[in-house]
Amino acid sequence: MSATDIDNEATASKTSSFNLDQAEIDFLIDFDQIGAQIDLNYLGDNVDEEFDLQQAFLTYDVGDGLSIDAGKYRSYLGFESWEQTGLYQYSTAYDLIDLRPGHSNGVRVNYGDDFVNFGVSLVDSLYGPDGSISDSSYGAEAKVAIFPVEGLTLFLGYGKDGMEIGTDRNVLNLWASYEVGNMTYAVEWSNYDFGVNMEGSQWLLMANMGITDNFGITARVSEDEQDWAGGETATKFTISPGWSINDNLGILFEASQTDYGTEGDATSFAIESIFTF
């Protein structure tokens, strides 16, 4: 649940909200070699009062680190989580375009051990509506994640939407995170080519510091650059302190400013509470 206030010079608008952003129930099922996950999700848009089926997939454990998933599942790509519980702050990093593909229907194969994790996925579409494989388009992803030392993750991912009509869409995503002591550092860079002069890149730098057992603070700078429409660029600065009331309840604040260049700035403030169980 959150309350926000946004003053956007670029669009000459000022908005405030107070909303239940998300409620989610996850079912995790385990029958030895066969497992499943079903996520029911409500996004609090004050219009649709129903839960959506966010994920629903089966996992077959082949053994020796190899597994196969089939159903509807989340994309490999992107450092930042789709879930509020997985973010270090309230907002996501990029204000012009969101390259995280979200959830798609398909089949994927994963292999992992203590040093490396590989994955390949064939889905209906990365960015299109569910079931779009029926019009002969398709989506595909591949990833490799390496864990060379304790706390360090290096990730390389690639996604492609093969389009029957129109231009193929391609995304390259690299990120690294390092957890040491009470600090977490992260860096990300992505490049995309959606055809018809729709190209661009994104990057972020983030640091999260646990000051006490119950209090921490996150600082992030990110940039979203489009190589069309006059070369629009959005550079975002974020600071977000957070408190853990107990093991189930957390509260965080966020102040962000996005610089849209000659179009002006957007300043936002947010307070959010997250209850998990």
Backbone as numpy.savetxt, mean C-alpha at the origin, in Angstrom:
# Nx Ny Nz CAx CAy CAz Cx Cy Cz
-10.87 5.00 13.05 -11.72 6.18 13.05 -10.83 7.41 13.05
-11.23 8.46 12.29 -10.35 9.62 12.17 -11.15 10.90 12.01
-10.47 11.99 12.32 -10.95 13.33 12.01 -9.85 14.04 11.24
-10.21 14.71 10.13 -9.22 15.35 9.28 -9.65 16.77 8.93
-8.66 17.60 8.61 -8.89 18.95 8.11 -7.87 19.22 7.01
-8.34 19.57 5.81 -7.46 19.76 4.65 -7.73 21.12 4.02
-6.67 21.91 3.86 -6.74 23.21 3.19 -5.88 23.12 1.94
-6.53 23.06 0.77 -5.84 22.81 -0.49 -5.87 24.07 -1.36
-4.73 24.74 -1.48 -4.64 25.93 -2.33 -4.75 25.56 -3.81
-4.25 24.37 -4.16 -4.23 23.98 -5.58 -5.64 23.85 -6.14
-6.59 23.41 -5.30 -7.98 23.27 -5.76 -8.89 24.31 -5.15
-8.32 25.26 -4.38 -9.10 26.32 -3.73 -10.24 25.73 -2.91
-9.93 24.70 -2.10 -10.96 24.05 -1.31 -10.46 23.80 0.11
-11.41 23.72 1.04 -11.11 23.38 2.42 -12.16 22.40 2.89
-11.73 21.23 3.36 -12.66 20.19 3.76 -12.29 19.63 5.13
-13.30 19.19 5.85 -13.11 18.53 7.13 -13.97 17.27 7.16
-13.55 16.27 7.91 -14.33 15.04 8.00 -14.15 14.42 9.38
-15.15 13.64 9.76 -15.09 12.83 10.97 -15.76 11.51 10.63
-14.99 10.43 10.60 -15.51 9.24 9.94 -14.93 7.96 10.53
-15.74 6.90 10.49 -15.23 5.56 10.69 -14.63 5.13 9.37
-13.31 5.15 9.26 -12.63 4.91 7.98 -12.69 3.46 7.55
-12.57 2.55 8.51 -12.44 1.15 8.13 -12.81 0.25 9.30
-13.52 -0.81 8.99 -13.75 -1.91 9.93 -13.51 -3.20 9.17
-12.69 -4.07 9.71 -12.31 -5.28 8.97 -12.30 -6.49 9.90
-12.83 -7.58 9.40 -12.79 -8.86 10.09 -12.09 -9.85 9.18
-11.04 -10.51 9.69 -10.26 -11.47 8.91 -10.45 -12.87 9.49
-10.69 -13.83 8.61 -10.81 -15.22 9.00 -9.59 -15.97 8.46
-8.82 -16.59 9.36 -7.63 -17.36 8.99 -7.90 -18.82 9.29
-7.83 -19.67 8.26 -8.24 -21.06 8.35 -7.04 -21.94 8.05
-6.83 -22.98 8.85 -5.66 -23.83 8.69 -6.07 -25.29 8.79
-5.89 -26.05 7.70 -6.10 -27.50 7.68 -4.83 -28.16 7.16
-3.78 -28.14 7.98 -2.50 -28.74 7.62 -1.95 -28.13 6.33
-1.96 -28.89 5.22 -1.38 -28.37 3.98 -2.26 -27.34 3.29
-3.54 -27.29 3.61 -4.47 -26.35 3.00 -4.85 -25.27 4.00
-4.70 -24.03 3.60 -5.11 -22.90 4.43 -5.95 -21.94 3.61
-6.56 -20.99 4.28 -7.38 -19.99 3.59 -7.41 -18.72 4.40
-7.65 -17.61 3.70 -7.86 -16.32 4.35 -9.04 -15.62 3.69
-9.94 -15.12 4.53 -11.11 -14.38 4.05 -11.18 -13.08 4.83
-11.12 -11.94 4.13 -11.16 -10.62 4.75 -12.43 -9.90 4.33
-13.24 -9.53 5.32 -14.42 -8.71 5.08 -14.10 -7.29 5.51
-14.36 -6.33 4.64 -13.84 -4.98 4.84 -14.92 -3.93 4.59
-15.03 -2.97 5.51 -15.91 -1.82 5.36 -15.06 -0.57 5.35
-15.21 0.28 4.33 -14.32 1.42 4.16 -14.92 2.74 4.62
-16.09 2.73 5.22 -16.60 3.92 5.89 -16.81 5.11 4.99
-17.41 4.91 3.81 -17.60 6.03 2.91 -18.92 6.77 3.13
-19.69 6.34 4.13 -20.98 6.96 4.46 -21.99 6.85 3.33
-21.71 6.05 2.33 -22.65 5.82 1.23 -23.03 4.34 1.18
-22.03 3.48 1.04 -22.24 2.05 0.99 -22.04 1.48 2.38
-23.09 0.99 3.00 -23.00 0.52 4.37 -22.71 -0.98 4.47
-22.30 -1.60 3.36 -22.06 -3.03 3.34 -20.57 -3.35 3.42
-20.27 -4.53 3.95 -18.91 -5.03 3.93 -18.59 -5.58 2.54
-17.36 -5.37 2.08 -16.88 -5.94 0.82 -16.01 -7.16 1.11
-15.96 -8.04 0.14 -15.04 -9.17 0.20 -13.69 -8.69 -0.32
-12.82 -8.27 0.60 -11.54 -7.71 0.20 -10.59 -8.79 -0.32
-10.49 -9.89 0.41 -9.65 -11.01 0.01 -10.38 -12.32 0.30
-10.12 -13.32 -0.51 -10.60 -14.68 -0.23 -9.76 -15.62 -1.08
-8.83 -16.32 -0.48 -7.95 -17.19 -1.27 -7.54 -18.42 -0.46
-7.26 -19.49 -1.20 -6.75 -20.73 -0.64 -5.23 -20.77 -0.81
-4.57 -21.41 0.13 -3.13 -21.63 0.05 -2.83 -23.11 0.20
-2.09 -23.67 -0.77 -1.65 -25.05 -0.69 -0.15 -25.06 -0.42
0.24 -25.64 0.71 1.65 -25.72 1.11 2.26 -26.96 0.48
3.05 -26.75 -0.57 3.68 -27.87 -1.27 4.79 -28.48 -0.42
5.44 -27.64 0.37 6.56 -28.09 1.20 7.86 -27.48 0.75
8.86 -27.50 1.64 10.19 -26.96 1.36 10.14 -25.50 0.93
9.21 -24.72 1.53 9.12 -23.29 1.27 8.28 -22.90 0.08
7.71 -23.87 -0.64 6.93 -23.60 -1.84 5.44 -23.66 -1.51
4.67 -22.66 -2.00 3.23 -22.63 -1.78 2.53 -22.05 -3.00
1.24 -22.38 -3.14 0.42 -21.90 -4.24 -0.85 -21.27 -3.67
-1.15 -20.06 -4.11 -2.37 -19.36 -3.71 -3.32 -19.27 -4.90
-4.63 -19.33 -4.63 -5.63 -19.16 -5.67 -6.84 -18.46 -5.07
-7.33 -17.43 -5.77 -8.49 -16.68 -5.29 -8.30 -15.21 -5.53
-8.78 -14.40 -4.60 -8.61 -12.95 -4.66 -7.65 -12.54 -3.56
-6.56 -11.85 -3.95 -5.51 -11.53 -2.99 -4.87 -10.21 -3.36
-4.05 -9.68 -2.43 -3.41 -8.39 -2.59 -2.19 -8.49 -3.48
-1.91 -7.41 -4.19 -0.72 -7.30 -5.03 0.55 -7.36 -4.20
1.64 -7.79 -4.83 2.96 -7.75 -4.20 3.48 -6.33 -4.03
3.09 -5.41 -4.92 3.81 -4.16 -5.10 3.46 -3.12 -4.04
4.46 -2.31 -3.69 4.26 -1.17 -2.81 4.77 -1.41 -1.40
5.56 -0.47 -0.88 6.04 -0.57 0.49 4.91 -0.32 1.48
4.07 0.67 1.21 3.03 1.04 2.17 1.84 0.09 2.08
1.29 -0.22 3.23 0.20 -1.17 3.33 -1.12 -0.57 2.85
-2.04 -1.45 2.39 -3.40 -1.05 2.11 -4.21 -0.90 3.40
-3.72 -1.46 4.50 -4.45 -1.44 5.76 -3.95 -0.31 6.65
-4.88 0.37 7.32 -4.48 1.42 8.26 -3.61 0.86 9.38
-3.86 -0.39 9.75 -3.06 -1.01 10.81 -1.63 -1.27 10.37
-1.35 -1.24 9.07 0.00 -1.49 8.57 0.78 -0.24 8.22
0.16 0.94 8.37 0.82 2.20 8.07 1.50 2.77 9.31
2.57 3.50 9.10 3.26 4.17 10.20 2.65 5.54 10.50
1.76 6.02 9.65 1.13 7.32 9.79 -0.29 7.21 9.21
-1.03 8.31 9.17 -2.42 8.25 8.70 -2.52 8.16 7.18
-1.83 9.05 6.46 -1.98 9.13 5.01 -0.94 8.28 4.30
-1.20 8.01 3.03 -0.19 7.38 2.18 0.70 8.45 1.56
1.76 8.03 0.90 2.84 8.96 0.54 2.55 9.81 -0.69
1.76 9.29 -1.64 1.70 9.92 -2.96 0.31 10.48 -3.23
0.26 11.75 -3.65 -1.01 12.46 -3.78 -1.48 12.62 -5.23
-0.67 12.25 -6.22 -1.10 12.38 -7.62 -1.67 11.08 -8.17
-1.02 9.96 -7.92 -1.48 8.68 -8.43 -1.07 7.59 -7.46
-1.94 6.61 -7.23 -1.65 5.49 -6.35 -1.28 4.29 -7.20
-0.02 3.87 -7.15 0.45 2.77 -7.96 0.22 1.40 -7.31
-0.25 1.36 -6.07 -0.51 0.07 -5.44 -1.72 -0.58 -6.12
-1.54 -1.72 -6.78 -2.64 -2.29 -7.55 -3.83 -2.77 -6.75
-3.67 -3.07 -5.48 -4.80 -3.53 -4.69 -5.00 -5.03 -4.79
-6.27 -5.47 -4.90 -6.61 -6.89 -4.84 -7.16 -7.35 -6.19
-6.72 -8.54 -6.62 -7.11 -9.09 -7.92 -7.39 -10.58 -7.79
-8.06 -11.13 -8.79 -8.35 -12.56 -8.85 -7.28 -13.27 -9.65
-6.75 -14.37 -9.13 -5.74 -15.08 -9.90 -5.12 -16.25 -9.16
-3.96 -16.64 -9.65 -3.16 -17.74 -9.08 -1.72 -17.26 -8.98
-1.06 -17.59 -7.87 0.34 -17.21 -7.71 1.12 -18.33 -7.02
2.42 -18.33 -7.28 3.33 -19.31 -6.70 4.40 -18.56 -5.92
4.62 -18.97 -4.67 5.60 -18.32 -3.81 6.60 -19.34 -3.29
7.85 -18.88 -3.18 8.88 -19.68 -2.54 9.66 -18.79 -1.59
9.93 -19.28 -0.39 10.67 -18.46 0.56 11.46 -19.27 1.56
12.58 -18.70 2.00 13.34 -19.24 3.12 13.86 -18.05 3.93
14.84 -18.28 4.79 15.32 -17.21 5.66 16.10 -16.13 4.91
16.53 -16.42 3.68 17.36 -15.46 2.94 16.63 -14.78 1.79
15.72 -15.49 1.12 15.13 -14.94 -0.09 13.67 -15.38 -0.20
12.88 -14.57 -0.90 11.49 -14.90 -1.18 11.19 -14.53 -2.62
10.69 -15.50 -3.40 10.30 -15.28 -4.79 8.79 -15.44 -4.93
8.23 -14.74 -5.92 6.82 -14.91 -6.20 6.49 -14.51 -7.62
5.58 -15.25 -8.25 5.03 -14.89 -9.56 3.53 -15.04 -9.48
2.80 -14.15 -10.16 1.35 -14.10 -10.04 0.72 -13.78 -11.39
-0.34 -14.51 -11.73 -1.14 -14.22 -12.92 -2.55 -13.90 -12.45
-3.04 -12.69 -12.79 -4.33 -12.23 -12.29 -5.18 -11.70 -13.43
-6.45 -11.40 -13.11 -7.35 -10.87 -14.14 -6.87 -9.52 -14.65
-6.53 -8.62 -13.73 -6.03 -7.30 -14.10 -5.46 -6.63 -12.87
-4.36 -5.90 -13.03 -3.78 -5.17 -11.90 -4.60 -3.94 -11.54
-5.03 -3.20 -12.55 -5.70 -1.93 -12.31 -7.14 -1.89 -12.81
-7.57 -2.91 -13.55 -8.93 -2.94 -14.06 -9.89 -3.55 -13.07
-11.16 -3.63 -13.42 -12.17 -4.23 -12.53 -12.00 -5.74 -12.43
-12.58 -6.31 -11.37 -12.51 -7.76 -11.19 -13.08 -8.47 -12.41
-12.42 -9.56 -12.80 -12.93 -10.40 -13.86 -12.62 -9.91 -15.26
-11.75 -8.91 -15.41 -11.51 -8.35 -16.74 -10.70 -9.27 -17.63
-10.23 -10.41 -17.11 -9.52 -11.36 -17.97 -10.45 -11.88 -19.07
-11.77 -11.72 -18.87 -12.72 -12.21 -19.86 -12.65 -11.44 -21.18
-12.08 -10.23 -21.18 -11.94 -9.49 -22.44 -10.52 -9.60 -23.00
-9.84 -10.68 -22.60 -8.51 -11.02 -23.12 -7.39 -10.13 -22.59
-7.67 -9.28 -21.65 -6.58 -8.61 -20.96 -6.13 -9.49 -19.79
-4.98 -9.17 -19.21 -4.47 -9.97 -18.10 -3.53 -9.10 -17.27
-3.22 -9.55 -16.10 -2.23 -8.90 -15.26 -1.21 -9.92 -14.79
0.03 -9.49 -14.62 1.08 -10.38 -14.15 2.03 -9.61 -13.24
2.54 -10.30 -12.24 3.49 -9.70 -11.30 4.60 -10.69 -10.99
5.74 -10.14 -10.60 6.85 -10.95 -10.11 7.57 -10.16 -9.03
8.12 -10.87 -8.06 8.85 -10.19 -6.99 10.01 -11.05 -6.53
10.99 -10.39 -5.96 12.05 -11.05 -5.22 12.38 -10.16 -4.02
12.39 -10.77 -2.84 12.75 -10.07 -1.61 13.92 -10.80 -0.97
14.93 -10.04 -0.58 16.15 -10.61 0.00 16.31 -10.08 1.42
16.76 -10.96 2.32 16.98 -10.60 3.72 18.44 -10.90 4.06
19.37 -10.04 3.62 20.79 -10.35 3.75 21.31 -10.36 5.18
20.76 -9.48 6.03 21.13 -9.45 7.45 19.85 -9.25 8.25
19.93 -9.48 9.53 18.75 -9.36 10.39 18.19 -7.94 10.34
16.91 -7.82 10.10 16.24 -6.53 10.09 16.21 -5.83 8.75
16.98 -6.31 7.76 17.07 -5.65 6.46 16.28 -6.42 5.40
15.43 -5.71 4.67 14.67 -6.30 3.56 14.92 -5.48 2.30
15.29 -6.15 1.21 15.47 -5.53 -0.10 14.44 -6.14 -1.05
13.64 -5.28 -1.69 12.52 -5.77 -2.50 12.59 -5.22 -3.92
12.35 -6.11 -4.89 12.23 -5.72 -6.29 10.97 -6.37 -6.85
10.08 -5.54 -7.41 8.85 -6.07 -7.96 8.52 -5.44 -9.30
7.83 -6.21 -10.15 7.43 -5.72 -11.46 6.00 -6.17 -11.73
5.19 -5.25 -12.27 3.82 -5.56 -12.61 3.49 -5.13 -14.03
2.61 -5.89 -14.69 2.25 -5.58 -16.07 0.77 -5.88 -16.28
0.07 -4.93 -16.88 -1.28 -5.14 -17.38 -1.21 -5.26 -18.89
-1.46 -6.46 -19.41 -1.51 -6.65 -20.86 -2.90 -6.36 -21.37
-3.05 -5.33 -22.20 -4.36 -4.86 -22.61 -4.69 -5.31 -24.03
-5.89 -5.85 -24.21 -6.35 -6.19 -25.55 -6.62 -4.92 -26.36
-7.20 -3.92 -25.71 -7.47 -2.62 -26.34 -6.70 -1.56 -25.55
-5.90 -0.76 -26.23 -5.13 0.25 -25.54 -3.70 -0.21 -25.30
-2.96 0.60 -24.55 -1.54 0.36 -24.31 -1.33 -0.42 -23.03
-0.37 -1.34 -23.04 -0.01 -2.08 -21.83 0.47 -1.12 -20.75
0.25 -1.52 -19.48 0.66 -0.71 -18.34 1.73 -1.46 -17.57
2.85 -0.77 -17.26 4.00 -1.39 -16.62 4.41 -0.60 -15.39
4.77 -1.32 -14.32 5.21 -0.70 -13.07 6.44 -1.43 -12.55
7.46 -0.67 -12.19 8.66 -1.20 -11.53 8.72 -0.61 -10.13
8.86 -1.47 -9.12 8.81 -1.03 -7.73 10.00 -1.59 -6.95
10.78 -0.71 -6.34 11.90 -1.10 -5.49 11.76 -0.44 -4.13
11.99 -1.19 -3.07 12.04 -0.59 -1.74 12.95 -1.39 -0.81
13.36 -0.73 0.25 14.19 -1.37 1.26 13.76 -0.85 2.62
13.76 -1.72 3.60 13.48 -1.31 4.97 14.52 -1.94 5.90
14.81 -1.23 6.99 15.81 -1.70 7.94 15.34 -1.40 9.35
15.19 -2.43 10.14 14.79 -2.29 11.54 15.99 -2.59 12.42
16.36 -1.62 13.23 17.48 -1.79 14.15 17.14 -1.08 15.46
17.17 -1.82 16.54 16.80 -1.25 17.83 15.37 -0.73 17.80
15.19 0.53 18.18 13.85 1.14 18.19 13.59 1.98 16.94
14.41 1.80 15.90 14.29 2.58 14.67 13.89 1.69 13.49
13.07 2.25 12.61 12.74 1.62 11.34 12.96 2.64 10.23
13.76 2.29 9.24 14.03 3.17 8.11 13.47 2.52 6.84
13.03 3.35 5.89 12.54 2.81 4.63 12.82 3.78 3.50
13.07 3.22 2.32 13.24 4.01 1.10 12.53 3.27 -0.02
11.87 4.02 -0.92 11.14 3.40 -2.02 11.29 4.24 -3.28
11.34 3.54 -4.42 11.33 4.21 -5.73 10.51 3.38 -6.69
9.64 4.02 -7.44 8.82 3.34 -8.43 8.82 4.13 -9.73
8.68 3.41 -10.84 8.56 4.02 -12.15 7.42 3.35 -12.89
6.60 4.13 -13.58 5.46 3.55 -14.29 5.33 4.12 -15.68
4.78 3.30 -16.57 4.51 3.66 -17.95 3.15 3.08 -18.31
2.14 3.96 -18.36 0.79 3.53 -18.68 0.40 3.87 -20.11
1.39 4.26 -20.92 1.12 4.58 -22.32 0.46 5.92 -22.50
0.28 6.34 -23.75 -0.37 7.60 -24.11 0.23 8.74 -23.28
1.55 8.78 -23.21 2.29 9.82 -22.48 2.00 9.82 -20.99
1.48 8.72 -20.45 1.25 8.61 -19.00 2.42 7.88 -18.35
3.46 8.64 -18.05 4.65 8.09 -17.43 5.00 8.93 -16.21
5.72 8.31 -15.27 6.13 9.06 -14.10 6.91 8.21 -13.13
7.27 8.82 -12.00 8.04 8.12 -10.98 7.64 8.63 -9.60
7.96 7.84 -8.59 7.67 8.18 -7.21 8.83 7.74 -6.33
9.03 8.45 -5.20 10.01 8.00 -4.23 9.59 8.48 -2.84
10.08 7.77 -1.83 9.85 8.19 -0.44 11.06 7.83 0.41
11.22 8.60 1.47 12.16 8.31 2.56 11.36 8.40 3.86
11.52 7.40 4.74 10.76 7.38 5.97 11.62 6.89 7.12
11.38 7.46 8.31 12.03 6.98 9.52 10.99 6.97 10.64
10.96 5.88 11.39 10.08 5.76 12.55 10.94 5.45 13.76
10.78 6.25 14.82 11.58 6.08 16.02 10.67 5.83 17.21
10.92 4.72 17.91 10.22 4.45 19.16 10.95 5.14 20.30
10.35 6.19 20.84 11.01 6.97 21.89 10.85 6.29 23.25
9.65 5.78 23.53 9.40 4.97 24.73 8.66 3.71 24.28
8.29 2.87 25.26 7.55 1.66 24.92 6.17 1.98 24.38
5.63 3.18 24.66 4.27 3.53 24.27 4.19 4.71 23.31
5.32 5.34 23.01 5.29 6.55 22.19 6.36 6.47 21.10
5.96 6.87 19.87 6.90 6.91 18.76 6.54 8.03 17.81
7.41 8.30 16.86 7.17 9.39 15.90 7.70 8.98 14.53
6.96 9.33 13.49 7.33 9.01 12.12 7.56 10.30 11.34
8.62 10.34 10.57 8.89 11.44 9.65 9.04 10.86 8.24
8.42 11.53 7.26 8.44 11.02 5.89 8.48 12.18 4.90
9.26 12.01 3.84 9.23 12.93 2.71 9.05 12.08 1.46
8.19 12.52 0.56 7.89 11.73 -0.63 7.61 12.66 -1.80
7.77 12.11 -3.01 7.52 12.92 -4.21 6.87 12.05 -5.27
5.91 12.66 -5.96 5.15 12.01 -7.03 5.30 12.90 -8.25
5.99 12.40 -9.28 6.29 13.21 -10.46 5.67 12.60 -11.71
4.85 13.36 -12.40 4.26 12.93 -13.66 4.99 13.57 -14.83
5.30 12.76 -15.84 6.01 13.26 -17.01 5.05 13.68 -18.12
3.83 14.03 -17.74 2.87 14.58 -18.70 2.05 15.65 -17.97
1.14 16.25 -18.67 0.29 17.32 -18.11 1.16 18.45 -17.55
2.17 18.83 -18.30 3.02 19.93 -17.86 4.05 19.54 -16.83
4.25 18.24 -16.63 5.26 17.80 -15.68 4.90 18.10 -14.25
3.67 17.81 -13.86 3.20 18.10 -12.51 3.98 17.28 -11.48
4.33 17.92 -10.36 5.06 17.27 -9.28 4.42 17.62 -7.95
4.29 16.63 -7.07 3.78 16.84 -5.72 4.81 16.32 -4.73
5.35 17.20 -3.91 6.32 16.85 -2.89 5.65 16.97 -1.53
5.69 15.90 -0.75 4.92 15.82 0.49 5.84 15.63 1.69
5.57 16.39 2.76 6.30 16.30 4.01 5.31 15.91 5.11
5.67 14.89 5.89 4.75 14.35 6.89 5.47 14.13 8.20
4.81 14.50 9.30 5.28 14.19 10.65 4.10 13.60 11.40
4.34 12.49 12.12 3.23 11.78 12.74 3.66 11.12 14.05
3.34 11.72 15.21 3.56 11.05 16.50 2.40 10.11 16.83
2.70 9.03 17.55 1.67 8.06 17.89 1.87 7.47 19.27
0.75 7.09 19.91 0.77 6.51 21.24 0.04 5.18 21.24
0.57 4.21 21.99 -0.13 2.95 22.26 -0.75 3.06 23.65
-2.09 3.12 23.69 -2.77 3.20 24.98 -2.61 1.87 25.71
-2.81 0.76 24.97 -2.54 -0.58 25.46 -2.28 -1.47 24.25
-2.32 -2.79 24.45 -2.01 -3.69 23.34 -3.04 -3.63 22.22
-4.21 -3.08 22.47 -5.30 -3.10 21.49 -5.63 -1.74 20.90
-5.33 -0.67 21.60 -5.75 0.66 21.17 -4.56 1.58 20.96
-4.52 2.22 19.79 -3.49 3.20 19.49 -4.09 4.48 18.94
-3.40 5.59 19.15 -3.83 6.90 18.65 -2.63 7.58 18.01
-2.84 8.17 16.83 -1.77 8.93 16.20 -2.29 10.25 15.63
-1.38 11.19 15.55 -1.64 12.49 14.92 -0.79 12.58 13.66
-1.23 13.40 12.72 -0.42 13.64 11.52 -0.59 15.07 11.05
0.52 15.66 10.65 0.52 16.94 9.95 1.30 16.75 8.66
0.67 17.10 7.52 1.32 16.94 6.21 1.15 18.19 5.38
2.16 18.46 4.57 2.07 19.54 3.60 2.56 19.03 2.26
1.74 19.22 1.22 2.09 18.82 -0.14 2.29 20.06 -0.99
3.45 20.14 -1.60 3.81 21.27 -2.47 3.54 20.88 -3.92
2.56 21.55 -4.54 2.22 21.29 -5.94 2.89 22.30 -6.88
3.97 22.93 -6.42 4.68 23.90 -7.27 3.88 25.17 -7.45
3.74 25.61 -8.68 3.05 26.87 -8.96 1.55 26.80 -8.66
1.00 25.60 -8.50 -0.42 25.47 -8.20 -0.75 25.72 -6.74
0.27 25.72 -5.87 0.04 25.99 -4.46 0.30 24.78 -3.58
-0.03 24.93 -2.29 0.21 23.89 -1.30 -1.12 23.33 -0.78
-1.03 22.14 -0.22 -2.15 21.55 0.50 -1.65 21.16 1.89
-2.34 21.64 2.92 -1.96 21.35 4.31 -3.06 20.53 4.95
-2.68 19.45 5.60 -3.68 18.57 6.21 -3.27 18.19 7.62
-4.29 18.03 8.47 -4.10 17.55 9.84 -5.07 16.39 10.07
-4.61 15.40 10.83 -5.48 14.25 11.09 -5.18 13.70 12.48
-6.22 13.14 13.10 -6.08 12.34 14.32 -6.82 11.04 14.08
-6.20 9.94 14.44 -6.77 8.64 14.13 -6.62 7.70 15.32
-7.66 6.90 15.55 -7.58 5.84 16.55 -7.75 4.50 15.85
-6.98 3.50 16.27 -7.04 2.16 15.69 -7.20 1.15 16.82
-8.24 0.34 16.74 -8.50 -0.71 17.71 -8.35 -2.06 17.02
-7.49 -2.91 17.53 -7.25 -4.23 16.95 -7.46 -5.30 18.01
-7.88 -6.46 17.55 -8.08 -7.58 18.49 -7.91 -8.91 17.75
